[in-house]
Amino acid sequence: MKNETKNCQNCKKDFVIEQEDFSFYEKIKVPPPTFCPECRTVRRLCWRNEMSLFKIKCDAPGHDEMLISFLHPEEKLVVYDSSAWWSDSWDALSYGKEYDFSKPFFEQWKNLRDNIPLQALSNIHATNSDYCNVAEESRESYMCSGSWKIERTFYSNRISETKDSGDLYVVFRSELCYDDVICSDSYHLLYSFNCKSCVDSYFLYDCIGCMNCFGCSNLRSKSHCMWNEQLSREEYNRRLAEYDLKDYKTILELKKKFREMYMKSLHRFAVQIKVVNSTGDNLEGTKNCKIFFDATQKIEDAKYSHWLKENVKDAYDSGPGIGQAELIYEVFDTGVGNFCNLFTSVVYSSNDVEYSFNCHGCSNLFGCIGVRNKKYCILNREYTKEEYEKLVPKIKKQMEEVPYIDKRGIIYKYGEFFPAEFSTFCYNETQAQDYFPISKEQAMKMGYRWRDRKKNEYQTTIESKDLPDSLDDVDDSITKEIIGCENKEKQSNYCRGAYKITIDELNLYRKLGVPLPRLCFFCRHENRLKMRNPMKLWHRQCMCDRMGHLHGEEKCEVGFKTSYAPDRPEIVYCEKCYQQEVY
């Protein structure tokens, strides 16, 4: 089958379905998509809330306590705490319904969702980490999400195996780190971006294996360098002592200088390590992956996906949160031994599952919620193998004939992910806003739900501008203050208006020797998000015109697909020219 141009139902722009795409859709027996790849990603992300937390009453019998939840009380859902949800005190199959062929499938699924118990948080094996979400094995941590095996880590997102750290975004296997973005395998690394295996360093960009470096970029296996100047150990320590790194104004000036250095640095067209025939950014160990982002460890034959890790094969439109899965389509937070999962979320150790949510250890499910260790179920009702295999094809045919039509007139037949308007979250509470930020007006125009956040819900007792500049001047009484965020008067979709400093957080700042933040966590998170490139690709040409490279005296003519948009000011090199300068 040849490439085919389609018009997206959602954004009304044309997109191309390629021959290899048709082959995959035929393999899993689904019709081609009617949304473009970006709109499909946004639609999934509208169902993913990692960081917006609320207080809500527990609905489990015998429980009347208030819970921390990622579900807003205005949604009027049935919410259980994790212990009650995982207990045997309720049966997901007791909520099952016989399929009604006169009604659209998505309406029936939503009716099931609105009445069955849902987990307040996705926070597994947590120890003193009640405010973590989409998290597993958190210890003594606070306000972390998308995390795994963390200890005494605060205000961070998409992290794993971190300890005694704070304000991180996409950081792995690191300790005593602060305000880092896309870094790994580091110890005492602060204010850095896109670094690996660095120790006792500050303000680094694109550095690997560096120790005792400050304000440097594009370095490999260096020590005692400052602003890319090689120094002796004595001179480095002398100059480092001149900076008061506990002082807020000093850090602001250093961040400004670091930004200037970043703009003058060389930028690799994409971060790709041990990659074969793949396009995208932040990839390691991928093969035959196209338009792919943030993926590591044996990912093969996949497309239009992000945030995948460890042994994934044949995956289209998947992520975030995928691992150990094969033959998956339009899924997120799914894996650990899964095979053939289509249109699912929070489904683990399960095979042949479609249109299901929060199911574990199952096989042959269609339209189920909260089911564990069952098979041959439709809308949480159990059938024999023969009944199930006869009924599912009829339902798929009925989904074609009796589709759901949303408020904008978009048609949802079999082969579409769940409508965004059915999500338990509003657009600005989800990762859709993180990776595809839009205004309230734009969201409403596109048919997405939006919830205005309360600012200054608490009476501030001190403004951030009145905080002591030096950490040395801060005592424990600061933990009793409600601090006004520096951005609270600005038009920001992130700002919460006020924040507090916990005693554990303050102790971490003292351990690291960093000044108090002037922004609430959500504004700090927004600033870190702005540092990463978007999950989009453009075709560009290498900007190298240096003599002595493989292209001789002429300007390099190598083309590539990169997440640096053509109007960006960074100096972007192809792989060969980059290696000539950096390695």
N, C-alpha and C positions, 0 to 999 in steps of 0.2 A: 504494500500500500504506500502511496506517495505522501509527502508532506501535505498538510491541509490547513488552510487559514480559517479560523473561527472568530466570531465576535463574542466577547465576554458578556455574559448576562449582567454582571455586576457593574463593571466600570465602563462598559460599552466600547472598549478598545479591542483591536484585532490581536490575536495571538496565534502561534503556529503549533500544531500538533505534528510531531515528526514521526517518521516511519518506525523508529525504535519505540516510541511511545505507544503507537497502535499495537505493536507486538506485545508490549507489557499488558495493556488493557485486555487483549485477547487471552493472554495467559491466565489472568485472574477472572476473566469473564465479566467485565464491567464495561458499560458504554463509555465513550470518550467524555472528558469533562466539558462542562459548559462555562466554567469560570477559568480565567487566565491563571497562570502559576502564582502570581503575586496575590491575587484575590483569594485563591485557595489557601495560601499561607495565612493571610489575614483572618479568613473565616475560622481556621483552626485556632489561631492565637486568641480569638475572641472567647474561646472556651478555657483559656489558661490563665488563672490568677495565681501568681506566685507571692505577691507582696502586700496586697491590700487586705488588711485584717480588721475585723469588727468584733463587737461583743454581742452575743446572742444567747438566748436561753436554751438549755438542753431539753429536748423533747422526749428523751428516753424515760420509760416508766420508772418511777422512784428516783429520778434525777431532776432536780429543779435549779441546779447551779447555773451561773453564767459562764459561757465558754468564749474562748478566743476562736474565731472562725473566719474563713475566707468567704463565707456566705453572708450577705447583708440581710439583716432582719426584715427589710422591706420586701424581700423575695417570698416570704411566707412559706418556706419549705420546712420539711420535717428534718431536724438536725440532731444527730447523736454525737456524743463525745466518742473518741476512738475506742475506748475500752468497751463501751456499750455496743458500738457498731460491730466490732469484731467478735462479740460474745455470741453464745448460742441462744440468747433470750428472745431472738426474733428470727423469722424465717422469710427470706426474700421471695420464695415461691408462693407464700401466702398472699402476696400482692399481685400475682399473675392474673392476666386477663385473656379471654379467648379473642382471637384476632377478628376484628370487624371489617369486612371487606367493603363496607359502604363509606368508610372514613379513611382519610389519608394516613399512611403509616406514621409520619412524623407527629401528627396530632396525638395519636394513640401512645406513642413513645413518651411524649411530653406529659401526658396525663399520668403515666406510670411514674415518671420522674418527680412530678409534683406531689406525689403521695407516699412514696417509699422513703425510709430513713436514709439520709446522706451523712457522710462523715463531716464533722466540723472542720477538720484540718487533715492534710496528708502529712503526718509527722510521726514516722515510725521509729521505735526503739530510741526515744528521746529521754535524756536525763537532764532535768533542770533546764529545759529548752522549750518552754511552752509557746513561745512566740516565733517558732520556726515553722516553715511550711514547705511543702513539696521537698521534704527533708527526711533523711534516714541516718540513724546513728549520730545524733547531735548530742554533745555533752557541754553543759555550762555555757551555752551559746544563746544569742538573742538577735532577733530580727534578721535571720538568715533564711534564704530560700534557694530552691534548686540545688540542694547541697547533699553531700554524702561524707560520712566519717569526719566530722569537724569537732574541734574542742576549743572552748573559750574563744570563739570567733563571733564578731559582732557586725551588724549592719552590712551584710554581704550577700551577693547574688551569684548563682551558678559557680559554685566552688566545690572542691572535694579535698579531703585529707589536709585541712589547714588547722593550725594551732596558734593560739595567742596572737590573733590578727584581727584587723578591722577594716571596714570600708574597701572591700575587694569586689572585683567583677571579673569573672572568668579566670580564676586562679586555682592552681592545683598543687598538691604536695609541697606546701610552703609553711614556714613558721616565722613568727615575729615580723609579719609584713603589714604594710599599711598604705591605703590609697593607691593600690596597684590595679592595672587593667591588662588582661590577657597576659598573665605571667605564670610561670611554673617552676617547681623544683628549686626554690630559693629560700634563703635564710636572711632575715633582717634586711629586706629590700623595701624601700619606701618611695612613694611618689613616682612610680615607674610604669612603663607601658611597653608591652610586647617584648618581654625579656624572659630568659631561661637560665637556670643554674647560676644565679648571681648571689653574692654574699656581702653583707655589710656595705650596702651601696644606696645611693639616693639619686633621684632624678635621672634615670637611665631610659633610653629608647633603643629598641632593637639591639640589645646586647646579650651575649651568651657567654657563660663561664667567666664572668668578671668578678673581681673581689676588691673591696675598698676603692670603689670608683664613684665619682660625683659629677652629675651634669654631663653625661657622655652619651654618644649615639654611635651605632654601627661598629661596635667594638667586639672582638672575640678574644677570650682568654687573656684579658689584661688585668693589671692591678695598679693601684695608686695613680689613677688618671683623673684629672679634673678638667672639665670642659674640653675633653679630648686632647689634653696635653699630658704627656708622660712626665711624672714627677718621681723624685725619690720618696721613700717612705717617710722620711723626716719632713720633707717639704710638703707632702700631701697632708700629713697630720697637722702641720703648722697652719696651713691654709684652711683646713676643715674646722679648726678651733676658732677661726675668725667668724664663722657663721653661728649665730644663736638659733639653733634649730628648734628651740622650745618657744620661739617668739612668732606670733601669728603674722605680723607685718613682714618679717624676714621670709617666711614661707611664701607669702603672696608675691614678693619680689622674685624669689627663686622660681616660682611657677611661671611667672611671666618670661623670665630668661630661658627657662626650659622650653617653653612654647616656641620662642624665637629659634632656639637650636633645632627643635623638631622640624621646623619649616625649612631649614637649610640642609637637613640630613637627606641621605638617599633612602628611597622607599622602594622596597621590593614589590613588584606588581601584584604578588600574592604570597602569603605564607603557606608553602607547600613542602612537606617533608615526606620522603619515601612515597611519592604519589605517582600513579601511572594513569595516563589518559583521563585526567580529571580537570574540571574547571571549578573555580570557587576560591574561597579564602579560609585561612585557619584550618588547613587540612593536614592530617598525618596518617599515613597508612591507608590511603584510599585507592581504589582501582575501578576504572570505568564509572566514575561518578561525575555528574554534570550539574552545574548550577547548584553548588553544594557549599555549605558553610558550617564551621565549628564541628568538625568530625574527626575522630581518632580511632585507631586500633582496628584494622581489618574491616573496612567497609567496602563493599563490592557491588557493582551493577545497580547504581541508585541514581536518583535524579530529583531535583526540586525539593531538597530537604535540608534540615539544619539540626544541630545539637544531637548528633548520634555518636555512640561510643561502643566499641567492642562487638565484633562479630555480627555484622548486619549485612544481609544480602538480599537483592531484589526488593528495593524499597523506593517507592515513589511518594512524593508529597507527604513526608513523614517528619515528625519532630515538632516540638522539642521533647527530649527525654526518651530516646530509643536505645536499646541495647539488647544483644543476643536475640535477634529476631530474623525471620526470613519470610519473604513474600508478603509484604505489608503495603498498604495503600491508604492514604488519608487517615493517619493515626498519630497520636502523640501520647507520651507517658505510657509506653507499651513495650513489653519485652520479657527478658529472662526465660528464654526457651519457647518463645511464641512462633507459630507457623501459620501463615495465611490468616492474617487479621486485617479486616477492611472496615474503615470508618469506626474506629474504636478509640477509647481513651481510658487510661488507668486499667489496662487489662494485662495480666501477668500469668505466665506459665499456662497459656491457653492456646488451643488450635482451632482453626476453622470457626472464627467468631466474627460476626458482622453487626454493625450498629449497636454496640454495647458499651457500657460504662461501669467501671469499678468492679470487674469480675475477675476471679482468681481460680486457677487450677481447673479450668473448664474446657469443654470442646463442643463444637456444634451448637452455638448460640446465635440467635438473631433477635436484636432489639431488647436485650436484657440489661438489668441494672442490679448491682449488688449480689450477684449470684456467685456462690463458691462451691467448687468441687461437684459440679453438675454437668450434664450433657443433654443435648436434644431439647433445648428450651427456646420458646418464642414468647416475647413479652412476659418473661418470668413464669411461663406455664410449661410444665414438662410433658413431653410426648415420647412415644416409642420412636425408634430409629426409622421405621417405615413411615410413620405419620409425619415425622419431621421432614424427611426427604421428599415427601409428596407435597407438603404444605409450603415450604420455603419458595420453590419456583412460582407457585401461585401468588404468593405475596409480592415477589419481585415484579411479576406481570401486572398485578393490581397497582403497584407503585407507579408504573408507567401510565396506566389508564386513569388512575385517581390520584394525581400528584398533589402535593401541598403547594399552595401559592402564597408567598409572603406579602407583607403590606406594600411592597414596591412592585409587586407583580412578577417577581422572580419565581420560576417554576422549579420545584424540587422533586425530581423523580429518583428512581433507584440509580445509584452511582454518584449522588451528591452527598457531601458531608452535611451534618446537622445545620439548620438555619441559624445564623448568628442571633436572630431575634429571640431564639429559644434559650440562649445561654443564660446561666444563673448569674452571670456577671455583666456589668456594663463595659463598654469599650475602654473607657479610661481607667478601669480597674484591672485590665488585663495586659498581657505581653504584646498584644496588638498595638497598644499605645507606645510601648517601649521601642518596638522595631519599625513601626509605621505610624509615627505620631501625626495626629490631625487635631484640628480645633473642634470644639463642641458643635459649631455650626456645620462643619464638614461632616462630622459623624452623623448628625441628625439628617442631613441631606442624603447620606448614603444608607439610611435606614438602621444605623446602629443605635443601640441604647446608650444613654449617658447619665451619670449620676454626679451631681454637683457635690463636691467635698466641702465639709465644714471647715472653715478656717478659724483659728483662734477660738476653738471650742473651749479651751481652758484660758483662764485669765493669766496673761503673762506677768511674771514678777520681775523680769529683767530682759532688756533687749540685747541681742547678740553684740551690737556695737559697744556695749558697756562691759563686756566680759574682759577680764585681764588679758593683756597681750601675751604675757609670759606664763607658761605653765607653772613656773615656780611660785607665782602669786595666787594660785588656785588652791583652795582648801576643800575639805569634804562637804562644806555647806552648799557648794554648788549643786549637789545632787538633790537639794530641796527646792531649787529654782525651776520655774517654767520659763524657758528662754524663747524670745520672739525671733523667728527665722529672719535672716537678712533679706530674703526674697518675698516676704509676706505681702508686701504692697504691689508686687509685680503680678502681671497676668500669666500665671504658670499653672499648667494642668497637674503639676506634681506637688507643689508646695503645700504642706500641712499647716503652715503658719506658726507653729510652736513645737518645741521639742524639749526633752529632758536628758540629763546626763546621769546614767546609772553609776553606782559605785564600782561595779565590775568594769564598766567602760572607762571610768576615770583611772582606775588602777592600770588598765592597759595603756592609756595615754602616758601615764607616768613611766611605765616599763619601757615604752618605745621612745619617750622623750619628744612628744609632739604636742602642739598647742590645741586648745579646745576648738571644735568646729563652729563656724558661724552660720551654717545652713542646717536645716532639718535633714534627716536621712534621705528623704525622697528627692530633695533638690540635689544632694550630693550624688545620689544614684543617677539622676538625669545628666549631671555633668560628666560622669564616667561613660554613660551611654553615648554621649556626643563624641567621645574620643574614638570609638570604633567606626569602621566603615559600614555603610548600609549593606543589607543582604541583597545586593543587585550587582550585575556585571555590565560593563561597557567595553567595547572594542577600542583599544588605544595602541599607540606606537611608542616604543622605547624613546625616552628623552635624552639618552646619552649621546654626547657629541665629543667625548674625550678621545684624544689620539692615543694609539697604542693598544686599544681593545681589538677584539676580533674583527670589527668592522673597519679597521684601518683609520684613515683620516676623515672618512665621511661619517655623517650622522647615522646612528644605528637605525635600521629599517625593520627590526623585528616587531611584529604585532602580537597582541595578547588580549585576553579577556581579564579585566581587573575590576575590583570594587572601588577604585578611585575614579570618580566621575570626571569627564573631560574638562570641566571648568574648575577642578580642584587645583590649588596652587602648588601642591607637593611635587617634588622631583621624583618621577616614577621610572624605574629601570626594569628591563627584562632580566631574566634569571642570570644569563651569562655575564652581562655588563655589571650587574649587582655583585656577583661573586668576584669579578675582577677587582672591585673596589673594597669590598668588605672582608672577604675571606683571606 
